[in-house]
Amino acid sequence: MYIDAIGFIAAILTTAAFLPQVYKIWKLKSAKDVSMTMYLVMLSGVCLWGVYGLIIKSPPIIVANIVTALLLILVIYFKIKYK
Amino acid sequence: MYIDAIGFIAAILTTAAFLPQVYKIWKLKSAKDVSMTMYLVMLSGVCLWGVYGLIIKSPPIIVANIVTALLLILVIYFKIKYK
């Protein structure tokens, strides 16, 4: 039970981490220094982590990677929009 | 066995993802658009994922988060150096 709690806190942190980056790009209307390659590779990895989470039946891994994927798609969208 | 393989590929992708960002900052000598908050929150989360990996005895989670932590520290160092 406390194991899932640790996983969920970790998941909240590594997922929420992308929020200030999304906000910063939106505020500056610039993503020049942000690496597009990073976010594309990260998105592939996060999708595969989701699969891994499903197989080992780890709720924090599954939920975290779905939310993270959405935030990554937002960064990729902003990167295309603002360059 | 194949479960660990999926986890390891996912781990390689989400870890390697930070490499192009490290390279980009180093090349541009600029990290203006990169969010420091993101990397500090991410580092806390990655440390906690390491703890989670140790508890559930998941080799890909443990190894991935150690390497990711090192790359995050590099981005944070560059962010301080190049602003």
N, CA and C atoms of all chains as a GROMACS GRO file, in nm:
protein
  498
    1MET      N    1   0.084  -0.122   0.000
    1MET     CA    2   0.000   0.000   0.000
    1MET      C    3   0.087   0.126   0.000
    2TYR      N    4   0.184   0.135   0.095
    2TYR     CA    5   0.273   0.252   0.100
    2TYR      C    6   0.367   0.252  -0.020
    3ILE      N    7   0.385   0.132  -0.081
    3ILE     CA    8   0.468   0.125  -0.202
    3ILE      C    9   0.401   0.203  -0.315
    4ASP      N   10   0.271   0.181  -0.333
    4ASP     CA   11   0.198   0.255  -0.435
    4ASP      C   12   0.199   0.405  -0.405
    5ALA      N   13   0.194   0.440  -0.275
    5ALA     CA   14   0.196   0.581  -0.236
    5ALA      C   15   0.326   0.647  -0.282
    6ILE      N   16   0.439   0.579  -0.259
    6ILE     CA   17   0.570   0.632  -0.302
    6ILE      C   18   0.571   0.647  -0.455
    7GLY      N   19   0.522   0.544  -0.524
    7GLY     CA   20   0.515   0.551  -0.669
    7GLY      C   21   0.429   0.666  -0.718
    8PHE      N   22   0.316   0.687  -0.649
    8PHE     CA   23   0.227   0.795  -0.691
    8PHE      C   24   0.289   0.932  -0.668
    9ILE      N   25   0.360   0.949  -0.556
    9ILE     CA   26   0.425   1.079  -0.531
    9ILE      C   27   0.534   1.102  -0.637
   10ALA      N   28   0.612   0.996  -0.664
   10ALA     CA   29   0.716   1.005  -0.768
   10ALA      C   30   0.651   1.040  -0.902
   11ALA      N   31   0.540   0.973  -0.931
   11ALA     CA   32   0.469   0.995  -1.057
   11ALA      C   33   0.418   1.138  -1.068
   12ILE      N   34   0.364   1.190  -0.957
   12ILE     CA   35   0.312   1.328  -0.958
   12ILE      C   36   0.426   1.425  -0.986
   13LEU      N   37   0.543   1.401  -0.923
   13LEU     CA   38   0.657   1.491  -0.941
   13LEU      C   39   0.711   1.487  -1.085
   14THR      N   40   0.736   1.366  -1.139
   14THR     CA   41   0.796   1.359  -1.273
   14THR      C   42   0.694   1.397  -1.382
   15THR      N   43   0.566   1.391  -1.349
   15THR     CA   44   0.464   1.434  -1.444
   15THR      C   45   0.445   1.585  -1.436
   16ALA      N   46   0.426   1.634  -1.312
   16ALA     CA   47   0.405   1.778  -1.290
   16ALA      C   48   0.526   1.860  -1.335
   17ALA      N   49   0.643   1.798  -1.339
   17ALA     CA   50   0.766   1.867  -1.378
   17ALA      C   51   0.751   1.935  -1.514
   18PHE      N   52   0.673   1.875  -1.605
   18PHE     CA   53   0.660   1.932  -1.739
   18PHE      C   54   0.570   2.056  -1.741
   19LEU      N   55   0.488   2.074  -1.636
   19LEU     CA   56   0.397   2.190  -1.633
   19LEU      C   57   0.471   2.324  -1.638
   20PRO      N   58   0.574   2.345  -1.552
   20PRO     CA   59   0.645   2.475  -1.561
   20PRO      C   60   0.711   2.497  -1.698
   21GLN      N   61   0.749   2.387  -1.767
   21GLN     CA   62   0.808   2.403  -1.901
   21GLN      C   63   0.701   2.445  -2.002
   22VAL      N   64   0.582   2.384  -1.991
   22VAL     CA   65   0.470   2.422  -2.078
   22VAL      C   66   0.437   2.570  -2.055
   23TYR      N   67   0.428   2.609  -1.926
   23TYR     CA   68   0.395   2.747  -1.890
   23TYR      C   69   0.499   2.846  -1.942
   24LYS      N   70   0.629   2.807  -1.927
   24LYS     CA   71   0.738   2.896  -1.968
   24LYS      C   72   0.736   2.923  -2.118
   25ILE      N   73   0.716   2.817  -2.197
   25ILE     CA   74   0.711   2.834  -2.344
   25ILE      C   75   0.592   2.922  -2.382
   26TRP      N   76   0.477   2.895  -2.316
   26TRP     CA   77   0.355   2.971  -2.346
   26TRP      C   78   0.373   3.118  -2.311
   27LYS      N   79   0.442   3.144  -2.198
   27LYS     CA   80   0.462   3.281  -2.151
   27LYS      C   81   0.563   3.356  -2.239
   28LEU      N   82   0.676   3.290  -2.269
   28LEU     CA   83   0.782   3.353  -2.349
   28LEU      C   84   0.747   3.352  -2.498
   29LYS      N   85   0.651   3.269  -2.537
   29LYS     CA   86   0.619   3.247  -2.679
   29LYS      C   87   0.746   3.211  -2.756
   30SER      N   88   0.831   3.134  -2.690
   30SER     CA   89   0.958   3.092  -2.749
   30SER      C   90   1.000   2.957  -2.692
   31ALA      N   91   1.052   2.872  -2.782
   31ALA     CA   92   1.099   2.741  -2.738
   31ALA      C   93   1.230   2.707  -2.808
   32LYS      N   94   1.303   2.815  -2.843
   32LYS     CA   95   1.427   2.801  -2.919
   32LYS      C   96   1.526   2.703  -2.855
   33ASP      N   97   1.544   2.716  -2.722
   33ASP     CA   98   1.644   2.634  -2.653
   33ASP      C   99   1.592   2.495  -2.614
   34VAL      N  100   1.462   2.473  -2.636
   34VAL     CA  101   1.402   2.345  -2.600
   34VAL      C  102   1.422   2.247  -2.715
   35SER      N  103   1.472   2.128  -2.682
   35SER     CA  104   1.504   2.029  -2.786
   35SER      C  105   1.381   1.948  -2.830
   36MET      N  106   1.344   1.962  -2.957
   36MET     CA  107   1.234   1.885  -3.015
   36MET      C  108   1.265   1.736  -3.008
   37THR      N  109   1.389   1.700  -3.040
   37THR     CA  110   1.431   1.559  -3.035
   37THR      C  111   1.405   1.501  -2.897
   38MET      N  112   1.438   1.577  -2.792
   38MET     CA  113   1.414   1.529  -2.656
   38MET      C  114   1.268   1.491  -2.637
   39TYR      N  115   1.177   1.578  -2.679
   39TYR     CA  116   1.035   1.553  -2.652
   39TYR      C  117   0.977   1.440  -2.738
   40LEU      N  118   1.032   1.420  -2.859
   40LEU     CA  119   0.986   1.309  -2.943
   40LEU      C  120   1.034   1.175  -2.888
   41VAL      N  121   1.162   1.171  -2.846
   41VAL     CA  122   1.217   1.048  -2.787
   41VAL      C  123   1.145   1.019  -2.655
   42MET      N  124   1.123   1.125  -2.575
   42MET     CA  125   1.055   1.110  -2.446
   42MET      C  126   0.914   1.054  -2.465
   43LEU      N  127   0.843   1.104  -2.566
   43LEU     CA  128   0.707   1.059  -2.593
   43LEU      C  129   0.705   0.910  -2.629
   44SER      N  130   0.800   0.866  -2.713
   44SER     CA  131   0.807   0.722  -2.746
   44SER      C  132   0.831   0.641  -2.620
   45GLY      N  133   0.925   0.688  -2.537
   45GLY     CA  134   0.959   0.617  -2.414
   45GLY      C  135   0.842   0.609  -2.317
   46VAL      N  136   0.770   0.721  -2.304
   46VAL     CA  137   0.658   0.728  -2.210
   46VAL      C  138   0.547   0.631  -2.254
   47CYS      N  139   0.524   0.620  -2.387
   47CYS     CA  140   0.424   0.526  -2.438
   47CYS      C  141   0.463   0.382  -2.400
   48LEU      N  142   0.593   0.354  -2.414
   48LEU     CA  143   0.641   0.219  -2.382
   48LEU      C  144   0.635   0.192  -2.231
   49TRP      N  145   0.662   0.296  -2.149
   49TRP     CA  146   0.648   0.283  -2.003
   49TRP      C  147   0.504   0.250  -1.968
   50GLY      N  148   0.408   0.308  -2.041
   50GLY     CA  149   0.267   0.278  -2.019
   50GLY      C  150   0.239   0.130  -2.041
   51VAL      N  151   0.297   0.076  -2.149
   51VAL     CA  152   0.282  -0.067  -2.179
   51VAL      C  153   0.343  -0.151  -2.065
   52TYR      N  154   0.463  -0.110  -2.020
   52TYR     CA  155   0.531  -0.179  -1.910
   52TYR      C  156   0.445  -0.177  -1.783
   53GLY      N  157   0.386  -0.060  -1.755
   53GLY     CA  158   0.300  -0.045  -1.638
   53GLY      C  159   0.178  -0.136  -1.644
   54LEU      N  160   0.122  -0.149  -1.764
   54LEU     CA  161   0.006  -0.238  -1.783
   54LEU      C  162   0.046  -0.383  -1.756
   55ILE      N  163   0.163  -0.422  -1.806
   55ILE     CA  164   0.207  -0.562  -1.790
   55ILE      C  165   0.234  -0.595  -1.643
   56ILE      N  166   0.308  -0.504  -1.574
   56ILE     CA  167   0.339  -0.535  -1.433
   56ILE      C  168   0.227  -0.487  -1.340
   57LYS      N  169   0.118  -0.435  -1.399
   57LYS     CA  170   0.001  -0.390  -1.322
   57LYS      C  171   0.038  -0.288  -1.214
   58SER      N  172   0.111  -0.182  -1.256
   58SER     CA  173   0.150  -0.078  -1.162
   58SER      C  174   0.068   0.049  -1.188
   59PRO      N  175  -0.035   0.074  -1.104
   59PRO     CA  176  -0.120   0.192  -1.125
   59PRO      C  177  -0.043   0.323  -1.139
   60PRO      N  178   0.056   0.353  -1.051
   60PRO     CA  179   0.123   0.483  -1.066
   60PRO      C  180   0.194   0.496  -1.202
   61ILE      N  181   0.255   0.388  -1.251
   61ILE     CA  182   0.326   0.394  -1.380
   61ILE      C  183   0.227   0.420  -1.493
   62ILE      N  184   0.111   0.352  -1.490
   62ILE     CA  185   0.012   0.368  -1.597
   62ILE      C  186  -0.042   0.512  -1.601
   63VAL      N  187  -0.094   0.558  -1.486
   63VAL     CA  188  -0.155   0.691  -1.480
   63VAL      C  189  -0.054   0.800  -1.513
   64ALA      N  190   0.066   0.791  -1.452
   64ALA     CA  191   0.169   0.893  -1.473
   64ALA      C  192   0.203   0.908  -1.620
   65ASN      N  193   0.215   0.795  -1.690
   65ASN     CA  194   0.261   0.802  -1.828
   65ASN      C  195   0.153   0.852  -1.924
   66ILE      N  196   0.026   0.832  -1.890
   66ILE     CA  197  -0.081   0.888  -1.973
   66ILE      C  198  -0.080   1.041  -1.961
   67VAL      N  199  -0.074   1.091  -1.835
   67VAL     CA  200  -0.073   1.237  -1.814
   67VAL      C  201   0.053   1.299  -1.873
   68THR      N  202   0.169   1.233  -1.851
   68THR     CA  203   0.296   1.285  -1.905
   68THR      C  204   0.289   1.295  -2.056
   69ALA      N  205   0.234   1.192  -2.121
   69ALA     CA  206   0.223   1.193  -2.267
   69ALA      C  207   0.145   1.316  -2.315
   70LEU      N  208   0.036   1.350  -2.245
   70LEU     CA  209  -0.044   1.467  -2.284
   70LEU      C  210   0.036   1.597  -2.271
   71LEU      N  211   0.114   1.609  -2.161
   71LEU     CA  212   0.196   1.729  -2.142
   71LEU      C  213   0.306   1.738  -2.248
   72LEU      N  214   0.365   1.622  -2.283
   72LEU     CA  215   0.471   1.619  -2.385
   72LEU      C  216   0.414   1.663  -2.520
   73ILE      N  217   0.293   1.618  -2.551
   73ILE     CA  218   0.229   1.656  -2.678
   73ILE      C  219   0.206   1.807  -2.680
   74LEU      N  220   0.174   1.864  -2.562
   74LEU     CA  221   0.154   2.009  -2.551
   74LEU      C  222   0.286   2.084  -2.578
   75VAL      N  223   0.396   2.035  -2.521
   75VAL     CA  224   0.528   2.097  -2.545
   75VAL      C  225   0.563   2.088  -2.694
   76ILE      N  226   0.539   1.970  -2.755
   76ILE     CA  227   0.569   1.951  -2.898
   76ILE      C  228   0.484   2.047  -2.982
   77TYR      N  229   0.356   2.063  -2.944
   77TYR     CA  230   0.268   2.156  -3.016
   77TYR      C  231   0.320   2.300  -3.006
   78PHE      N  232   0.359   2.341  -2.884
   78PHE     CA  233   0.413   2.476  -2.864
   78PHE      C  234   0.545   2.494  -2.939
   79LYS      N  235   0.626   2.389  -2.940
   79LYS     CA  236   0.756   2.395  -3.008
   79LYS      C  237   0.736   2.420  -3.158
   80ILE      N  238   0.634   2.353  -3.215
   80ILE     CA  239   0.603   2.372  -3.358
   80ILE      C  240   0.548   2.513  -3.380
   81LYS      N  241   0.460   2.557  -3.286
   81LYS     CA  242   0.393   2.688  -3.300
   81LYS      C  243   0.490   2.806  -3.283
   82TYR      N  244   0.573   2.799  -3.178
   82TYR     CA  245   0.658   2.914  -3.145
   82TYR      C  246   0.802   2.900  -3.192
   83LYS      N  247   0.844   2.782  -3.234
   83LYS     CA  248   0.980   2.749  -3.278
   83LYS      C  249   1.085   2.772  -3.171
   84MET      N  250   1.069  -1.213  -1.838
   84MET     CA  251   1.195  -1.180  -1.908
   84MET      C  252   1.171  -1.070  -2.012
   85TYR      N  253   1.070  -1.093  -2.103
   85TYR     CA  254   1.039  -0.991  -2.204
   85TYR      C  255   0.981  -0.866  -2.139
   86ILE      N  256   0.925  -0.884  -2.016
   86ILE     CA  257   0.872  -0.768  -1.943
   86ILE      C  258   0.986  -0.672  -1.909
   87ASP      N  259   1.096  -0.727  -1.856
   87ASP     CA  260   1.212  -0.644  -1.825
   87ASP      C  261   1.267  -0.580  -1.951
   88ALA      N  262   1.262  -0.655  -2.063
   88ALA     CA  263   1.313  -0.601  -2.190
   88ALA      C  264   1.234  -0.476  -2.230
   89ILE      N  265   1.101  -0.482  -2.218
   89ILE     CA  266   1.016  -0.367  -2.251
   89ILE      C  267   1.049  -0.250  -2.158
   90GLY      N  268   1.063  -0.281  -2.030
   90GLY     CA  269   1.098  -0.178  -1.933
   90GLY      C  270   1.233  -0.114  -1.965
   91PHE      N  271   1.330  -0.198  -2.006
   91PHE     CA  272   1.464  -0.146  -2.036
   91PHE      C  273   1.463  -0.057  -2.160
   92ILE      N  274   1.386  -0.096  -2.263
   92ILE     CA  275   1.377  -0.012  -2.384
   92ILE      C  276   1.310   0.121  -2.349
   93ALA      N  277   1.202   0.113  -2.270
   93ALA     CA  278   1.134   0.235  -2.225
   93ALA      C  279   1.231   0.323  -2.146
   94ALA      N  280   1.308   0.258  -2.060
   94ALA     CA  281   1.404   0.329  -1.975
   94ALA      C  282   1.512   0.396  -2.058
   95ILE      N  283   1.560   0.325  -2.160
   95ILE     CA  284   1.665   0.381  -2.248
   95ILE      C  285   1.610   0.505  -2.319
   96LEU      N  286   1.485   0.496  -2.367
   96LEU     CA  287   1.424   0.609  -2.440
   96LEU      C  288   1.403   0.731  -2.349
   97THR      N  289   1.340   0.710  -2.231
   97THR     CA  290   1.310   0.826  -2.146
   97THR      C  291   1.436   0.882  -2.078
   98THR      N  292   1.542   0.800  -2.074
   98THR     CA  293   1.669   0.849  -2.020
   98THR      C  294   1.747   0.921  -2.128
   99ALA      N  295   1.761   0.855  -2.245
   99ALA     CA  296   1.836   0.911  -2.357
   99ALA      C  297   1.772   1.040  -2.408
  100ALA      N  298   1.642   1.056  -2.384
  100ALA     CA  299   1.571   1.176  -2.429
  100ALA      C  300   1.639   1.305  -2.383
  101PHE      N  301   1.700   1.302  -2.263
  101PHE     CA  302   1.762   1.424  -2.210
  101PHE      C  303   1.894   1.457  -2.279
  102LEU      N  304   1.955   1.359  -2.347
  102LEU     CA  305   2.083   1.383  -2.414
  102LEU      C  306   2.076   1.495  -2.519
  103PRO      N  307   1.976   1.490  -2.613
  103PRO     CA  308   1.970   1.599  -2.711
  103PRO      C  309   1.948   1.736  -2.647
  104GLN      N  310   1.880   1.739  -2.529
  104GLN     CA  311   1.861   1.867  -2.460
  104GLN      C  312   1.993   1.917  -2.401
  105VAL      N  313   2.068   1.825  -2.342
  105VAL     CA  314   2.201   1.861  -2.289
  105VAL      C  315   2.288   1.914  -2.402
  106TYR      N  316   2.287   1.843  -2.517
  106TYR     CA  317   2.369   1.881  -2.632
  106TYR      C  318   2.328   2.018  -2.686
  107LYS      N  319   2.195   2.040  -2.694
  107LYS     CA  320   2.143   2.165  -2.750
  107LYS      C  321   2.184   2.286  -2.665
  108ILE      N  322   2.174   2.273  -2.533
  108ILE     CA  323   2.213   2.384  -2.445
  108ILE      C  324   2.362   2.410  -2.458
  109TRP      N  325   2.440   2.301  -2.463
  109TRP     CA  326   2.586   2.313  -2.472
  109TRP      C  327   2.626   2.380  -2.603
  110LYS      N  328   2.554   2.344  -2.711
  110LYS     CA  329   2.585   2.396  -2.844
  110LYS      C  330   2.544   2.543  -2.857
  111LEU      N  331   2.422   2.576  -2.810
  111LEU     CA  332   2.370   2.713  -2.821
  111LEU      C  333   2.429   2.803  -2.712
  112LYS      N  334   2.487   2.744  -2.609
  112LYS     CA  335   2.533   2.818  -2.491
  112LYS      C  336   2.419   2.904  -2.437
  113SER      N  337   2.299   2.850  -2.444
  113SER     CA  338   2.180   2.922  -2.398
  113SER      C  339   2.076   2.823  -2.348
  114ALA      N  340   2.010   2.860  -2.237
  114ALA     CA  341   1.904   2.774  -2.185
  114ALA      C  342   1.789   2.861  -2.138
  115LYS      N  343   1.774   2.976  -2.204
  115LYS     CA  344   1.673   3.076  -2.165
  115LYS      C  345   1.532   3.016  -2.159
  116ASP      N  346   1.496   2.938  -2.261
  116ASP     CA  347   1.360   2.884  -2.270
  116ASP      C  348   1.341   2.756  -2.189
  117VAL      N  349   1.452   2.704  -2.134
  117VAL     CA  350   1.444   2.579  -2.056
  117VAL      C  351   1.406   2.614  -1.912
  118SER      N  352   1.306   2.544  -1.858
  118SER     CA  353   1.255   2.575  -1.724
  118SER      C  354   1.337   2.508  -1.614
  119MET      N  355   1.401   2.591  -1.529
  119MET     CA  356   1.477   2.540  -1.415
  119MET      C  357   1.386   2.464  -1.319
  120THR      N  358   1.264   2.518  -1.297
  120THR     CA  359   1.168   2.453  -1.209
  120THR      C  360   1.140   2.310  -1.256
  121MET      N  361   1.123   2.295  -1.388
  121MET     CA  362   1.098   2.161  -1.443
  121MET      C  363   1.208   2.064  -1.401
  122TYR      N  364   1.334   2.106  -1.416
  122TYR     CA  365   1.444   2.013  -1.389
  122TYR      C  366   1.464   1.985  -1.241
  123LEU      N  367   1.430   2.082  -1.155
  123LEU     CA  368   1.439   2.059  -1.010
  123LEU      C  369   1.329   1.964  -0.963
  124VAL      N  370   1.206   1.986  -1.012
  124VAL     CA  371   1.094   1.898  -0.975
  124VAL      C  372   1.120   1.757  -1.031
  125MET      N  373   1.168   1.752  -1.156
  125MET     CA  374   1.198   1.624  -1.221
  125MET      C  375   1.304   1.546  -1.141
  126LEU      N  376   1.407   1.617  -1.094
  126LEU     CA  377   1.513   1.551  -1.017
  126LEU      C  378   1.460   1.491  -0.887
  127SER      N  379   1.371   1.565  -0.818
  127SER     CA  380   1.310   1.510  -0.695
  127SER      C  381   1.231   1.385  -0.728
  128GLY      N  382   1.152   1.393  -0.837
  128GLY     CA  383   1.068   1.280  -0.876
  128GLY      C  384   1.150   1.158  -0.915
  129VAL      N  385   1.258   1.182  -0.988
  129VAL     CA  386   1.344   1.073  -1.035
  129VAL      C  387   1.410   1.002  -0.915
  130CYS      N  388   1.449   1.079  -0.814
  130CYS     CA  389   1.508   1.020  -0.693
  130CYS      C  390   1.405   0.928  -0.625
  131LEU      N  391   1.281   0.975  -0.618
  131LEU     CA  392   1.175   0.896  -0.556
  131LEU      C  393   1.139   0.773  -0.639
  132TRP      N  394   1.144   0.785  -0.773
  132TRP     CA  395   1.124   0.669  -0.861
  132TRP      C  396   1.231   0.564  -0.834
  133GLY      N  397   1.353   0.608  -0.806
  133GLY     CA  398   1.463   0.517  -0.774
  133GLY      C  399   1.430   0.436  -0.649
  134VAL      N  400   1.375   0.506  -0.548
  134VAL     CA  401   1.333   0.440  -0.424
  134VAL      C  402   1.222   0.338  -0.453
  135TYR      N  403   1.126   0.381  -0.535
  135TYR     CA  404   1.015   0.293  -0.574
  135TYR      C  405   1.068   0.169  -0.646
  136GLY      N  406   1.163   0.190  -0.737
  136GLY     CA  407   1.223   0.078  -0.811
  136GLY      C  408   1.293  -0.021  -0.719
  137LEU      N  409   1.361   0.034  -0.617
  137LEU     CA  410   1.430  -0.051  -0.519
  137LEU      C  411   1.329  -0.137  -0.443
  138ILE      N  412   1.217  -0.075  -0.402
  138ILE     CA  413   1.116  -0.147  -0.323
  138ILE      C  414   1.050  -0.258  -0.405
  139ILE      N  415   1.010  -0.224  -0.530
  139ILE     CA  416   0.943  -0.328  -0.610
  139ILE      C  417   1.044  -0.414  -0.687
  140LYS      N  418   1.175  -0.389  -0.662
  140LYS     CA  419   1.282  -0.467  -0.724
  140LYS      C  420   1.271  -0.470  -0.876
  141SER      N  421   1.260  -0.350  -0.937
  141SER     CA  422   1.252  -0.340  -1.083
  141SER      C  423   1.382  -0.285  -1.139
  142PRO      N  424   1.467  -0.373  -1.196
  142PRO     CA  425   1.597  -0.328  -1.248
  142PRO      C  426   1.588  -0.211  -1.346
  143PRO      N  427   1.493  -0.214  -1.445
  143PRO     CA  428   1.492  -0.100  -1.539
  143PRO      C  429   1.461   0.033  -1.471
  144ILE      N  430   1.372   0.031  -1.372
  144ILE     CA  431   1.337   0.156  -1.302
  144ILE      C  432   1.457   0.209  -1.225
  145ILE      N  433   1.529   0.120  -1.156
  145ILE     CA  434   1.645   0.162  -1.076
  145ILE      C  435   1.754   0.222  -1.164
  146VAL      N  436   1.797   0.145  -1.266
  146VAL     CA  437   1.907   0.190  -1.353
  146VAL      C  438   1.870   0.319  -1.427
  147ALA      N  439   1.748   0.322  -1.484
  147ALA     CA  440   1.704   0.438  -1.562
  147ALA      C  441   1.708   0.565  -1.479
  148ASN      N  442   1.664   0.554  -1.353
  148ASN     CA  443   1.652   0.676  -1.273
  148ASN      C  444   1.787   0.728  -1.223
  149ILE      N  445   1.884   0.637  -1.208
  149ILE     CA  446   2.019   0.682  -1.171
  149ILE      C  447   2.080   0.762  -1.287
  150VAL      N  448   2.072   0.704  -1.408
  150VAL     CA  449   2.129   0.772  -1.526
  150VAL      C  450   2.055   0.903  -1.554
  151THR      N  451   1.921   0.898  -1.544
  151THR     CA  452   1.841   1.018  -1.569
  151THR      C  453   1.880   1.129  -1.471
  152ALA      N  454   1.898   1.094  -1.344
  152ALA     CA  455   1.936   1.192  -1.243
  152ALA      C  456   2.066   1.263  -1.282
  153LEU      N  457   2.164   1.186  -1.334
  153LEU     CA  458   2.292   1.245  -1.374
  153LEU      C  459   2.273   1.344  -1.490
  154LEU      N  460   2.188   1.307  -1.588
  154LEU     CA  461   2.163   1.397  -1.702
  154LEU      C  462   2.089   1.522  -1.658
  155LEU      N  463   1.995   1.506  -1.563
  155LEU     CA  464   1.921   1.622  -1.511
  155LEU      C  465   2.015   1.718  -1.440
  156ILE      N  466   2.109   1.662  -1.363
  156ILE     CA  467   2.206   1.746  -1.292
  156ILE      C  468   2.290   1.825  -1.393
  157LEU      N  469   2.320   1.761  -1.509
  157LEU     CA  470   2.397   1.827  -1.614
  157LEU      C  471   2.318   1.944  -1.674
  158VAL      N  472   2.187   1.923  -1.698
  158VAL     CA  473   2.102   2.030  -1.751
  158VAL      C  474   2.096   2.145  -1.650
  159ILE      N  475   2.079   2.112  -1.521
  159ILE     CA  476   2.072   2.214  -1.416
  159ILE      C  477   2.203   2.293  -1.409
  160TYR      N  478   2.316   2.222  -1.422
  160TYR     CA  479   2.448   2.287  -1.422
  160TYR      C  480   2.460   2.384  -1.540
  161PHE      N  481   2.420   2.338  -1.660
  161PHE     CA  482   2.425   2.422  -1.780
  161PHE      C  483   2.330   2.541  -1.768
  162LYS      N  484   2.212   2.517  -1.708
  162LYS     CA  485   2.113   2.623  -1.691
  162LYS      C  486   2.171   2.734  -1.602
  163ILE      N  487   2.243   2.694  -1.496
  163ILE     CA  488   2.306   2.793  -1.407
  163ILE      C  489   2.419   2.865  -1.480
  164LYS      N  490   2.496   2.788  -1.560
  164LYS     CA  491   2.614   2.842  -1.630
  164LYS      C  492   2.574   2.938  -1.743
  165TYR      N  493   2.478   2.895  -1.826
  165TYR     CA  494   2.445   2.973  -1.947
  165TYR      C  495   2.320   3.059  -1.931
  166LYS      N  496   2.243   3.038  -1.826
  166LYS     CA  497   2.118   3.110  -1.797
  166LYS      C  498   2.011   3.091  -1.905
   0.00000   0.00000   0.00000
